[in-house]
Amino acid sequence: MKKLARPLALFLLTLPIAGCQIIEPESNWGAMQVTVTDQEGAPVANVPVARWDANQVMRTGTTGSDGIWTDSNVRKGNYRIVAEGVEGHCYVRPSKLARCALVVGSG
């Protein structure tokens, strides 16, 4: 019985570790607010917006009547923002709201 107790105890000690989930601190996350305007500065509603990581679309959305699209729970870092073929870049800092602007249309 003693020979079985030691391996069983080691197994039970490693069991909680195997089921652990790594959770990032909240400080690694922020949010971004993209404002889309025309060349006169008026907000543009219903514009599809995409947030890109290095190589892929991470999230999409559409601007509201105020020309704003907000993306919350964004990991800190640099992102490419695309709306109606216009690109911009946005840097999200931990626990902050990054404000980014794009001007669309040919004017």
N, CA, C and O atoms as a GROMACS GRO file, in nm:
protein
  428
    1MET      N    1   0.081  -0.120   0.000
    1MET     CA    2   0.000   0.000   0.000
    1MET      C    3   0.086   0.126   0.000
    1MET      O    4   0.050   0.227  -0.061
    2LYS      N    5   0.202   0.119   0.070
    2LYS     CA    6   0.291   0.233   0.076
    2LYS      C    7   0.346   0.267  -0.062
    2LYS      O    8   0.362   0.385  -0.095
    3LYS      N    9   0.376   0.164  -0.144
    3LYS     CA   10   0.429   0.187  -0.278
    3LYS      C   11   0.326   0.257  -0.367
    3LYS      O   12   0.364   0.335  -0.455
    4LEU      N   13   0.202   0.231  -0.346
    4LEU     CA   14   0.096   0.294  -0.424
    4LEU      C   15   0.066   0.436  -0.376
    4LEU      O   16   0.025   0.520  -0.456
    5ALA      N   17   0.084   0.462  -0.250
    5ALA     CA   18   0.050   0.593  -0.192
    5ALA      C   19   0.134   0.705  -0.251
    5ALA      O   20   0.082   0.813  -0.279
    6ARG      N   21   0.263   0.682  -0.269
    6ARG     CA   22   0.351   0.789  -0.319
    6ARG      C   23   0.316   0.830  -0.463
    6ARG      O   24   0.300   0.950  -0.488
    7PRO      N   25   0.304   0.736  -0.558
    7PRO     CA   26   0.266   0.778  -0.693
    7PRO      C   27   0.126   0.842  -0.697
    7PRO      O   28   0.102   0.935  -0.774
    8LEU      N   29   0.036   0.792  -0.614
    8LEU     CA   30  -0.097   0.850  -0.609
    8LEU      C   31  -0.092   0.994  -0.557
    8LEU      O   32  -0.161   1.081  -0.609
    9ALA      N   33  -0.010   1.019  -0.456
    9ALA     CA   34   0.005   1.154  -0.402
    9ALA      C   35   0.065   1.247  -0.507
    9ALA      O   36   0.020   1.361  -0.520
   10LEU      N   37   0.165   1.202  -0.581
   10LEU     CA   38   0.226   1.284  -0.686
   10LEU      C   39   0.125   1.314  -0.796
   10LEU      O   40   0.119   1.426  -0.847
   11PHE      N   41   0.045   1.215  -0.831
   11PHE     CA   42  -0.058   1.236  -0.932
   11PHE      C   43  -0.159   1.340  -0.886
   11PHE      O   44  -0.197   1.429  -0.963
   12LEU      N   45  -0.202   1.330  -0.764
   12LEU     CA   46  -0.300   1.424  -0.711
   12LEU      C   47  -0.243   1.565  -0.701
   12LEU      O   48  -0.317   1.663  -0.715
   13LEU      N   49  -0.114   1.577  -0.677
   13LEU     CA   50  -0.051   1.709  -0.671
   13LEU      C   51  -0.044   1.774  -0.809
   13LEU      O   52  -0.057   1.896  -0.821
   14THR      N   53  -0.024   1.694  -0.913
   14THR     CA   54  -0.014   1.750  -1.048
   14THR      C   55  -0.150   1.771  -1.112
   14THR      O   56  -0.160   1.844  -1.210
   15LEU      N   57  -0.254   1.710  -1.059
   15LEU     CA   58  -0.386   1.723  -1.117
   15LEU      C   59  -0.435   1.867  -1.126
   15LEU      O   60  -0.484   1.906  -1.232
   16PRO      N   61  -0.425   1.947  -1.020
   16PRO     CA   62  -0.471   2.086  -1.033
   16PRO      C   63  -0.391   2.166  -1.136
   16PRO      O   64  -0.446   2.254  -1.201
   17ILE      N   65  -0.262   2.136  -1.151
   17ILE     CA   66  -0.179   2.209  -1.247
   17ILE      C   67  -0.224   2.179  -1.389
   17ILE      O   68  -0.229   2.269  -1.473
   18ALA      N   69  -0.258   2.054  -1.416
   18ALA     CA   70  -0.300   2.016  -1.551
   18ALA      C   71  -0.428   2.087  -1.592
   18ALA      O   72  -0.448   2.111  -1.711
   19GLY      N   73  -0.513   2.120  -1.498
   19GLY     CA   74  -0.639   2.185  -1.530
   19GLY      C   75  -0.635   2.336  -1.521
   19GLY      O   76  -0.738   2.401  -1.539
   20CYS      N   77  -0.519   2.394  -1.494
   20CYS     CA   78  -0.509   2.540  -1.477
   20CYS      C   79  -0.525   2.610  -1.610
   20CYS      O   80  -0.480   2.561  -1.714
   21GLN      N   81  -0.587   2.724  -1.606
   21GLN     CA   82  -0.598   2.809  -1.723
   21GLN      C   83  -0.521   2.936  -1.695
   21GLN      O   84  -0.537   2.998  -1.589
   22ILE      N   85  -0.437   2.976  -1.789
   22ILE     CA   86  -0.359   3.098  -1.772
   22ILE      C   87  -0.449   3.216  -1.809
   22ILE      O   88  -0.499   3.224  -1.920
   23ILE      N   89  -0.467   3.306  -1.715
   23ILE     CA   90  -0.549   3.424  -1.738
   23ILE      C   91  -0.458   3.546  -1.733
   23ILE      O   92  -0.385   3.567  -1.637
   24GLU      N   93  -0.465   3.624  -1.840
   24GLU     CA   94  -0.379   3.743  -1.846
   24GLU      C   95  -0.434   3.851  -1.755
   24GLU      O   96  -0.555   3.863  -1.737
   25PRO      N   97  -0.345   3.928  -1.697
   25PRO     CA   98  -0.392   4.039  -1.614
   25PRO      C   99  -0.472   4.138  -1.697
   25PRO      O  100  -0.447   4.156  -1.816
   26GLU      N  101  -0.569   4.202  -1.634
   26GLU     CA  102  -0.652   4.300  -1.705
   26GLU      C  103  -0.569   4.411  -1.766
   26GLU      O  104  -0.612   4.475  -1.862
   27SER      N  105  -0.452   4.436  -1.712
   27SER     CA  106  -0.370   4.546  -1.761
   27SER      C  107  -0.317   4.522  -1.903
   27SER      O  108  -0.260   4.614  -1.963
   28ASN      N  109  -0.334   4.402  -1.957
   28ASN     CA  110  -0.290   4.376  -2.094
   28ASN      C  111  -0.397   4.411  -2.197
   28ASN      O  112  -0.376   4.394  -2.317
   29TRP      N  113  -0.510   4.460  -2.150
   29TRP     CA  114  -0.623   4.484  -2.239
   29TRP      C  115  -0.666   4.630  -2.235
   29TRP      O  116  -0.655   4.696  -2.132
   30GLY      N  117  -0.715   4.678  -2.347
   30GLY     CA  118  -0.768   4.812  -2.357
   30GLY      C  119  -0.886   4.811  -2.452
   30GLY      O  120  -0.951   4.708  -2.469
   31ALA      N  121  -0.915   4.923  -2.513
   31ALA     CA  122  -1.025   4.934  -2.609
   31ALA      C  123  -0.987   5.036  -2.715
   31ALA      O  124  -0.897   5.118  -2.696
   32MET      N  125  -1.056   5.029  -2.828
   32MET     CA  126  -1.030   5.128  -2.932
   32MET      C  127  -1.162   5.185  -2.982
   32MET      O  128  -1.264   5.117  -2.990
   33GLN      N  129  -1.156   5.313  -3.016
   33GLN     CA  130  -1.272   5.383  -3.071
   33GLN      C  131  -1.227   5.442  -3.204
   33GLN      O  132  -1.137   5.526  -3.208
   34VAL      N  133  -1.291   5.399  -3.311
   34VAL     CA  134  -1.257   5.447  -3.445
   34VAL      C  135  -1.367   5.543  -3.490
   34VAL      O  136  -1.485   5.507  -3.492
   35THR      N  137  -1.327   5.664  -3.526
   35THR     CA  138  -1.421   5.763  -3.578
   35THR      C  139  -1.396   5.778  -3.727
   35THR      O  140  -1.284   5.806  -3.770
   36VAL      N  141  -1.502   5.759  -3.806
   36VAL     CA  142  -1.492   5.771  -3.952
   36VAL      C  143  -1.567   5.897  -3.993
   36VAL      O  144  -1.685   5.914  -3.963
   37THR      N  145  -1.495   5.984  -4.064
   37THR     CA  146  -1.556   6.110  -4.113
   37THR      C  147  -1.531   6.123  -4.262
   37THR      O  148  -1.445   6.055  -4.319
   38ASP      N  149  -1.609   6.212  -4.324
   38ASP     CA  150  -1.581   6.244  -4.464
   38ASP      C  151  -1.478   6.357  -4.468
   38ASP      O  152  -1.428   6.400  -4.364
   39GLN      N  153  -1.446   6.403  -4.586
   39GLN     CA  154  -1.339   6.503  -4.597
   39GLN      C  155  -1.378   6.640  -4.541
   39GLN      O  156  -1.291   6.725  -4.520
   40GLU      N  157  -1.506   6.661  -4.517
   40GLU     CA  158  -1.550   6.785  -4.454
   40GLU      C  159  -1.557   6.772  -4.302
   40GLU      O  160  -1.586   6.870  -4.233
   41GLY      N  161  -1.530   6.653  -4.251
   41GLY     CA  162  -1.531   6.631  -4.107
   41GLY      C  163  -1.663   6.581  -4.050
   41GLY      O  164  -1.677   6.565  -3.929
   42ALA      N  165  -1.760   6.555  -4.138
   42ALA     CA  166  -1.890   6.504  -4.091
   42ALA      C  167  -1.880   6.353  -4.066
   42ALA      O  168  -1.815   6.283  -4.143
   43PRO      N  169  -1.943   6.304  -3.959
   43PRO     CA  170  -1.939   6.159  -3.932
   43PRO      C  171  -2.009   6.080  -4.042
   43PRO      O  172  -2.109   6.124  -4.098
   44VAL      N  173  -1.954   5.963  -4.070
   44VAL     CA  174  -2.012   5.876  -4.173
   44VAL      C  175  -2.066   5.751  -4.104
   44VAL      O  176  -1.991   5.675  -4.042
   45ALA      N  177  -2.197   5.730  -4.118
   45ALA     CA  178  -2.263   5.616  -4.055
   45ALA      C  179  -2.259   5.493  -4.145
   45ALA      O  180  -2.240   5.502  -4.266
   46ASN      N  181  -2.276   5.377  -4.083
   46ASN     CA  182  -2.289   5.248  -4.152
   46ASN      C  183  -2.169   5.211  -4.237
   46ASN      O  184  -2.185   5.149  -4.342
   47VAL      N  185  -2.051   5.247  -4.193
   47VAL     CA  186  -1.928   5.212  -4.265
   47VAL      C  187  -1.870   5.085  -4.202
   47VAL      O  188  -1.846   5.081  -4.081
   48PRO      N  189  -1.849   4.982  -4.283
   48PRO     CA  190  -1.783   4.862  -4.230
   48PRO      C  191  -1.639   4.893  -4.190
   48PRO      O  192  -1.565   4.955  -4.267
   49VAL      N  193  -1.600   4.851  -4.072
   49VAL     CA  194  -1.466   4.874  -4.019
   49VAL      C  195  -1.407   4.739  -3.980
   49VAL      O  196  -1.477   4.653  -3.926
   50ALA      N  197  -1.278   4.721  -4.006
   50ALA     CA  198  -1.211   4.597  -3.968
   50ALA      C  199  -1.084   4.629  -3.890
   50ALA      O  200  -1.007   4.718  -3.927
   51ARG      N  201  -1.062   4.554  -3.783
   51ARG     CA  202  -0.937   4.564  -3.706
   51ARG      C  203  -0.852   4.444  -3.742
   51ARG      O  204  -0.893   4.329  -3.727
   52TRP      N  205  -0.731   4.473  -3.792
   52TRP     CA  206  -0.638   4.370  -3.834
   52TRP      C  207  -0.524   4.355  -3.736
   52TRP      O  208  -0.473   4.454  -3.684
   53ASP      N  209  -0.486   4.232  -3.711
   53ASP     CA  210  -0.360   4.201  -3.643
   53ASP      C  211  -0.256   4.200  -3.754
   53ASP      O  212  -0.279   4.258  -3.860
   54ALA      N  213  -0.145   4.135  -3.735
   54ALA     CA  214  -0.039   4.134  -3.836
   54ALA      C  215  -0.087   4.080  -3.971
   54ALA      O  216  -0.057   4.138  -4.074
   55ASN      N  217  -0.162   3.970  -3.971
   55ASN     CA  218  -0.196   3.905  -4.097
   55ASN      C  219  -0.343   3.874  -4.116
   55ASN      O  220  -0.381   3.825  -4.222
   56GLN      N  221  -0.427   3.899  -4.018
   56GLN     CA  222  -0.566   3.857  -4.030
   56GLN      C  223  -0.662   3.956  -3.964
   56GLN      O  224  -0.624   4.034  -3.877
   57VAL      N  225  -0.786   3.949  -4.009
   57VAL     CA  226  -0.890   4.032  -3.948
   57VAL      C  227  -0.921   3.975  -3.811
   57VAL      O  228  -0.951   3.856  -3.797
   58MET      N  229  -0.914   4.059  -3.709
   58MET     CA  230  -0.943   4.017  -3.573
   58MET      C  231  -1.088   4.043  -3.535
   58MET      O  232  -1.148   3.965  -3.461
   59ARG      N  233  -1.144   4.153  -3.584
   59ARG     CA  234  -1.283   4.186  -3.552
   59ARG      C  235  -1.334   4.285  -3.656
   59ARG      O  236  -1.258   4.365  -3.710
   60THR      N  237  -1.464   4.278  -3.683
   60THR     CA  238  -1.527   4.372  -3.775
   60THR      C  239  -1.649   4.433  -3.706
   60THR      O  240  -1.701   4.379  -3.609
   61GLY      N  241  -1.692   4.545  -3.760
   61GLY     CA  242  -1.810   4.611  -3.708
   61GLY      C  243  -1.853   4.720  -3.805
   61GLY      O  244  -1.797   4.734  -3.914
   62THR      N  245  -1.951   4.796  -3.764
   62THR     CA  246  -2.004   4.902  -3.848
   62THR      C  247  -2.019   5.029  -3.763
   62THR      O  248  -2.060   5.022  -3.647
   63THR      N  249  -1.986   5.143  -3.822
   63THR     CA  250  -2.000   5.268  -3.747
   63THR      C  251  -2.147   5.299  -3.723
   63THR      O  252  -2.234   5.264  -3.802
   64GLY      N  253  -2.172   5.365  -3.610
   64GLY     CA  254  -2.307   5.408  -3.577
   64GLY      C  255  -2.340   5.539  -3.646
   64GLY      O  256  -2.264   5.587  -3.729
   65SER      N  257  -2.453   5.595  -3.612
   65SER     CA  258  -2.496   5.721  -3.673
   65SER      C  259  -2.400   5.835  -3.643
   65SER      O  260  -2.398   5.935  -3.715
   66ASP      N  261  -2.321   5.821  -3.536
   66ASP     CA  262  -2.221   5.922  -3.500
   66ASP      C  263  -2.086   5.899  -3.568
   66ASP      O  264  -1.991   5.972  -3.542
   67GLY      N  265  -2.079   5.797  -3.656
   67GLY     CA  266  -1.954   5.767  -3.726
   67GLY      C  267  -1.852   5.692  -3.641
   67GLY      O  268  -1.736   5.680  -3.679
   68ILE      N  269  -1.894   5.642  -3.525
   68ILE     CA  270  -1.801   5.578  -3.431
   68ILE      C  271  -1.826   5.428  -3.423
   68ILE      O  272  -1.941   5.383  -3.417
   69TRP      N  273  -1.718   5.352  -3.423
   69TRP     CA  274  -1.720   5.209  -3.396
   69TRP      C  275  -1.627   5.185  -3.278
   69TRP      O  276  -1.511   5.226  -3.282
   70THR      N  277  -1.675   5.118  -3.174
   70THR     CA  278  -1.594   5.090  -3.056
   70THR      C  279  -1.570   4.940  -3.047
   70THR      O  280  -1.661   4.859  -3.062
   71ASP      N  281  -1.445   4.906  -3.021
   71ASP     CA  282  -1.404   4.766  -3.006
   71ASP      C  283  -1.344   4.753  -2.866
   71ASP      O  284  -1.238   4.809  -2.839
   72SER      N  285  -1.410   4.681  -2.779
   72SER     CA  286  -1.360   4.666  -2.643
   72SER      C  287  -1.288   4.532  -2.628
   72SER      O  288  -1.295   4.446  -2.715
   73ASN      N  289  -1.219   4.516  -2.518
   73ASN     CA  290  -1.140   4.395  -2.490
   73ASN      C  291  -1.038   4.367  -2.600
   73ASN      O  292  -1.033   4.258  -2.656
   74VAL      N  293  -0.957   4.468  -2.628
   74VAL     CA  294  -0.852   4.458  -2.729
   74VAL      C  295  -0.719   4.442  -2.657
   74VAL      O  296  -0.686   4.520  -2.568
   75ARG      N  297  -0.643   4.341  -2.695
   75ARG     CA  298  -0.511   4.322  -2.636
   75ARG      C  299  -0.420   4.437  -2.676
   75ARG      O  300  -0.428   4.486  -2.789
   76LYS      N  301  -0.336   4.481  -2.584
   76LYS     CA  302  -0.246   4.593  -2.615
   76LYS      C  303  -0.162   4.561  -2.738
   76LYS      O  304  -0.126   4.446  -2.761
   77GLY      N  305  -0.133   4.663  -2.817
   77GLY     CA  306  -0.051   4.644  -2.936
   77GLY      C  307  -0.092   4.736  -3.048
   77GLY      O  308  -0.181   4.820  -3.034
   78ASN      N  309  -0.025   4.720  -3.161
   78ASN     CA  310  -0.052   4.799  -3.282
   78ASN      C  311  -0.148   4.723  -3.372
   78ASN      O  312  -0.135   4.602  -3.390
   79TYR      N  313  -0.244   4.794  -3.427
   79TYR     CA  314  -0.342   4.733  -3.516
   79TYR      C  315  -0.359   4.818  -3.640
   79TYR      O  316  -0.341   4.940  -3.637
   80ARG      N  317  -0.394   4.752  -3.749
   80ARG     CA  318  -0.428   4.821  -3.873
   80ARG      C  319  -0.580   4.828  -3.877
   80ARG      O  320  -0.649   4.728  -3.853
   81ILE      N  321  -0.632   4.946  -3.906
   81ILE     CA  322  -0.775   4.968  -3.914
   81ILE      C  323  -0.809   5.000  -4.059
   81ILE      O  324  -0.744   5.084  -4.121
   82VAL      N  325  -0.912   4.934  -4.112
   82VAL     CA  326  -0.951   4.955  -4.251
   82VAL      C  327  -1.099   4.988  -4.257
   82VAL      O  328  -1.182   4.918  -4.198
   83ALA      N  329  -1.133   5.096  -4.330
   83ALA     CA  330  -1.272   5.134  -4.353
   83ALA      C  331  -1.283   5.191  -4.493
   83ALA      O  332  -1.214   5.288  -4.526
   84GLU      N  333  -1.368   5.133  -4.576
   84GLU     CA  334  -1.388   5.178  -4.714
   84GLU      C  335  -1.257   5.197  -4.789
   84GLU      O  336  -1.239   5.297  -4.859
   85GLY      N  337  -1.167   5.104  -4.775
   85GLY     CA  338  -1.041   5.109  -4.847
   85GLY      C  339  -0.938   5.204  -4.788
   85GLY      O  340  -0.825   5.210  -4.838
   86VAL      N  341  -0.972   5.277  -4.684
   86VAL     CA  342  -0.877   5.367  -4.619
   86VAL      C  343  -0.818   5.295  -4.499
   86VAL      O  344  -0.889   5.235  -4.419
   87GLU      N  345  -0.685   5.302  -4.488
   87GLU     CA  346  -0.617   5.235  -4.378
   87GLU      C  347  -0.561   5.335  -4.279
   87GLU      O  348  -0.524   5.447  -4.315
   88GLY      N  349  -0.556   5.295  -4.156
   88GLY     CA  350  -0.492   5.372  -4.052
   88GLY      C  351  -0.432   5.276  -3.952
   88GLY      O  352  -0.451   5.155  -3.962
   89HIS      N  353  -0.360   5.328  -3.858
   89HIS     CA  354  -0.300   5.246  -3.754
   89HIS      C  355  -0.344   5.298  -3.618
   89HIS      O  356  -0.364   5.418  -3.599
   90CYS      N  357  -0.358   5.206  -3.525
   90CYS     CA  358  -0.403   5.242  -3.393
   90CYS      C  359  -0.323   5.161  -3.291
   90CYS      O  360  -0.309   5.040  -3.304
   91TYR      N  361  -0.270   5.229  -3.191
   91TYR     CA  362  -0.196   5.162  -3.084
   91TYR      C  363  -0.283   5.160  -2.960
   91TYR      O  364  -0.326   5.264  -2.911
   92VAL      N  365  -0.308   5.040  -2.909
   92VAL     CA  366  -0.389   5.024  -2.789
   92VAL      C  367  -0.298   5.005  -2.670
   92VAL      O  368  -0.212   4.916  -2.669
   93ARG      N  369  -0.316   5.090  -2.569
   93ARG     CA  370  -0.239   5.081  -2.444
   93ARG      C  371  -0.324   5.008  -2.341
   93ARG      O  372  -0.447   5.011  -2.347
   94PRO      N  373  -0.259   4.943  -2.246
   94PRO     CA  374  -0.334   4.872  -2.142
   94PRO      C  375  -0.426   4.966  -2.064
   94PRO      O  376  -0.386   5.077  -2.027
   95SER      N  377  -0.546   4.920  -2.039
   95SER     CA  378  -0.646   4.991  -1.958
   95SER      C  379  -0.678   5.132  -2.009
   95SER      O  380  -0.714   5.218  -1.929
   96LYS      N  381  -0.665   5.155  -2.138
   96LYS     CA  382  -0.692   5.287  -2.197
   96LYS      C  383  -0.786   5.271  -2.316
   96LYS      O  384  -0.801   5.162  -2.371
   97LEU      N  385  -0.848   5.382  -2.355
   97LEU     CA  386  -0.928   5.388  -2.477
   97LEU      C  387  -0.846   5.457  -2.584
   97LEU      O  388  -0.814   5.576  -2.572
   98ALA      N  389  -0.810   5.383  -2.688
   98ALA     CA  390  -0.734   5.442  -2.798
   98ALA      C  391  -0.835   5.503  -2.896
   98ALA      O  392  -0.930   5.438  -2.938
   99ARG      N  393  -0.812   5.628  -2.930
   99ARG     CA  394  -0.900   5.697  -3.025
   99ARG      C  395  -0.828   5.708  -3.159
   99ARG      O  396  -0.717   5.761  -3.167
  100CYS      N  397  -0.892   5.659  -3.263
  100CYS     CA  398  -0.832   5.657  -3.395
  100CYS      C  399  -0.931   5.720  -3.494
  100CYS      O  400  -1.052   5.708  -3.476
  101ALA      N  401  -0.880   5.785  -3.595
  101ALA     CA  402  -0.968   5.852  -3.692
  101ALA      C  403  -0.930   5.813  -3.833
  101ALA      O  404  -0.813   5.798  -3.866
  102LEU      N  405  -1.033   5.795  -3.917
  102LEU     CA  406  -1.013   5.769  -4.060
  102LEU      C  407  -1.100   5.866  -4.137
  102LEU      O  408  -1.215   5.891  -4.100
  103VAL      N  409  -1.047   5.921  -4.244
  103VAL     CA  410  -1.122   6.010  -4.333
  103VAL      C  411  -1.146   5.933  -4.462
  103VAL      O  412  -1.052   5.888  -4.527
  104VAL      N  413  -1.273   5.918  -4.500
  104VAL     CA  414  -1.308   5.840  -4.618
  104VAL      C  415  -1.374   5.929  -4.723
  104VAL      O  416  -1.413   6.043  -4.695
  105GLY      N  417  -1.385   5.876  -4.842
  105GLY     CA  418  -1.452   5.949  -4.951
  105GLY      C  419  -1.355   6.029  -5.034
  105GLY      O  420  -1.245   6.063  -4.990
  106SER      N  421  -1.397   6.057  -5.156
  106SER     CA  422  -1.310   6.130  -5.248
  106SER      C  423  -1.325   6.280  -5.237
  106SER      O  424  -1.246   6.355  -5.294
  107GLY      N  425  -1.428   6.325  -5.163
  107GLY     CA  426  -1.446   6.467  -5.138
  107GLY      C  427  -1.499   6.540  -5.254
  107GLY      O  428  -1.519   6.661  -5.247
   0.00000   0.00000   0.00000
